[in-house]
């Protein structure tokens, strides 16, 4: 890594945005996309790489956590950033009157030990390697007013593999779930509307 390492692109052009935090850049690009596609179906995948290295929290959050030890301060200052940015995207959906017609899924790739039990990092990055709950549990929040039961918690174990068949089933495209090769995912879409189905938690 170093000051000249760069991997942010828009189509075939490198994007250099001096002084713009990555989270703000992602929000700006997403809002422009939503405005361009507001009158037709769209799929927006918005992969915030926050919190993540390099640890560059925004000033307002650094100030909020100024009393933490330096080993935790920058990382902790990054933790609220995705929440803040997702809130801005949801506000844009409201502004464009797209909220009820848009299924929003908020999830992540893995958990993180931030000093829990003396460990720091992801399970495969710690020494010794770990597989405690804090590295395995990730958020899965699904939102679509009127079509997804609000304020409901489902206490079943699901995995990222389950999102594709569940999403397709939820939007009425069950016939688009590939039969061959059969994927590892299971359809949890009945949970979204408040229903119950047989589910193995293993």
C-alpha positions in Angstrom: 0.0 0.0 0.0 1.0 3.6 -0.3 -0.1 7.0 -1.4 -0.1 6.0 -5.1 -2.1 2.8 -4.7 -5.6 3.3 -6.1 -8.4 1.1 -7.1 -11.5 3.3 -7.4 -13.0 3.4 -10.9 -16.1 4.8 -12.7 -16.5 2.7 -15.8 -13.0 2.9 -17.5 -11.8 6.0 -15.7 -9.9 6.3 -12.4 -11.8 8.4 -9.8 -9.7 10.8 -7.7 -11.7 12.8 -5.2 -9.3 14.7 -3.0 -10.8 15.7 0.3 -14.0 13.6 -0.1 -14.5 10.7 2.3 -15.1 7.4 0.6 -18.5 7.1 2.4 -19.6 10.4 1.1 -18.5 9.6 -2.4 -20.5 6.3 -2.4 -23.6 8.2 -1.2 -23.2 10.8 -4.0 -22.9 8.1 -6.6 -25.8 6.1 -5.3 -28.1 9.1 -5.1 -27.3 10.0 -8.7 -28.0 6.4 -9.7 -31.4 6.5 -8.0 -32.4 9.7 -9.6 -31.4 8.4 -13.0 -33.4 5.1 -12.6 -36.3 6.4 -10.5 -38.9 5.6 -13.3 -37.8 2.0 -14.0 -36.9 -1.1 -12.1 -33.3 -1.0 -10.8 -30.8 -3.0 -8.8 -28.3 -1.0 -6.7 -25.5 -2.9 -5.0 -23.7 -0.5 -2.6 -20.7 -2.1 -1.0 -19.4 0.3 1.6 -16.0 -1.0 2.7 -16.5 0.6 6.1 -15.4 -0.1 8.7 -12.2 -1.3 7.1 -8.6 -0.5 6.7 -7.2 2.0 6.0 -8.7 3.4 9.2 -9.8 6.9 8.2 -12.8 7.9 10.3 -14.6 11.1 9.6 -13.8 14.1 11.9 -17.2 14.2 13.6 -16.9 10.6 14.7 -13.3 10.9 15.7 -14.3 13.7 18.1 -17.1 11.6 19.5 -14.7 8.8 20.5 -11.7 10.9 21.4 -11.5 9.4 24.9 -11.0 5.8 23.6 -7.5 4.3 23.5 -5.8 5.0 20.2 -5.9 1.3 19.2 -9.7 1.5 19.1 -10.4 5.2 18.3 -10.0 5.2 14.5 -11.8 1.9 14.0 -14.7 2.8 16.4 -14.9 6.2 14.6 -15.6 4.2 11.4 -18.4 2.0 12.8 -21.2 4.7 12.7 -20.3 5.8 9.2 -22.3 3.1 7.2 -25.3 3.7 9.4 -25.1 7.4 8.7 -24.6 6.8 4.9 -27.4 4.2 4.6 -29.7 6.7 6.4 -28.9 9.3 3.6 -29.8 6.7 0.9 -33.1 5.9 2.7 -33.9 9.6 2.8 -33.2 9.8 -0.9 -35.7 6.9 -1.5 -38.2 8.9 0.5 -37.6 12.1 -1.4 -38.0 10.2 -4.7 -41.2 8.4 -3.4 -39.6 5.1 -4.0 -39.6 3.7 -0.4 -42.6 1.4 -0.6 -41.5 0.1 -4.0 -37.9 -0.7 -3.0 -36.7 -3.7 -1.1 -33.6 -2.7 0.9 -31.3 -5.4 2.4 -28.5 -4.4 4.8 -25.9 -7.0 5.5 -22.2 -7.6 5.8 -19.5 -10.1 5.0 -18.2 -11.0 8.5 -18.0 -9.9 12.0 -15.1 -8.4 13.9 -13.4 -8.8 17.2 -12.6 -5.4 18.6 -10.8 -6.6 21.7 -13.5 -9.1 22.7 -11.9 -11.9 24.8 -8.5 -10.4 24.0 -8.8 -10.8 20.2 -8.7 -8.1 17.5 -9.7 -8.7 13.9 -11.6 -11.1 11.8 -11.5 -14.8 12.6 -9.0 -15.8 9.9 -6.8 -12.7 10.6 -6.3 -13.3 14.3 -3.5 -15.3 15.8 -4.5 -17.8 17.0 -7.4 -18.0 14.5 -10.8 -17.7 16.1 -14.4 -18.7 15.3 -16.3 -17.0 18.1 -19.8 -15.6 17.7 -18.6 -12.0 17.2 -16.8 -13.0 14.0 -19.7 -15.1 12.6 -22.7 -12.9 13.4 -23.5 -10.3 10.8 -26.5 -7.9 10.4 -29.3 -8.8 8.1 -32.0 -6.1 8.1 -34.7 -6.2 5.4 -37.0 -3.2 4.8 -39.9 -2.6 2.5 -42.9 -0.8 4.2 -46.1 -2.6 3.6 -44.5 -5.8 2.3 -41.9 -6.6 5.0 -43.2 -6.9 8.6 -41.8 -3.9 10.5 -40.0 -4.2 13.8 -40.0 -8.0 13.7 -37.0 -10.1 14.7 -36.6 -13.6 13.4 -34.5 -15.8 15.6 -33.3 -18.3 12.9 -29.9 -18.9 11.5 -29.6 -17.8 7.9 -26.6 -17.2 5.6 -25.7 -14.9 2.8 -26.4 -17.8 0.4 -30.1 -17.6 1.4 -30.5 -14.0 0.1 -30.8 -14.8 -3.6 -33.6 -17.4 -3.5 -35.4 -15.4 -0.8 -35.2 -12.1 -2.7 -36.4 -13.7 -5.9 -39.3 -15.4 -4.1 -40.2 -12.2 -2.3 -40.6 -10.2 -5.5 -42.5 -13.0 -7.3 -39.7 -14.4 -9.4 -39.5 -17.9 -7.9 -39.2 -19.3 -11.4 -35.9 -17.5 -11.8 -34.2 -19.4 -9.0 -31.7 -21.7 -10.8 -32.5 -25.4 -10.6 -29.2 -26.5 -12.1 -26.8 -26.2 -10.6 -28.8 -26.1 -7.4 -27.4 -23.3 -5.2 -26.8 -23.7 -1.5 -29.3 -21.1 -0.4 -32.7 -21.6 1.2 -35.8 -19.4 0.8 -36.6 -17.5 4.0 -39.1 -15.1 2.3 -42.1 -16.2 4.3 -40.4 -14.7 7.4 -40.3 -11.3 5.7 -44.1 -11.0 5.7 -44.4 -12.3 9.3 -45.1 -16.0 8.4 -43.5 -19.1 9.7 -41.9 -22.0 7.8 -40.0 -25.1 8.9 -36.4 -24.1 9.2 -33.3 -26.0 10.4 -31.0 -24.0 12.5 -27.7 -25.7 11.8 
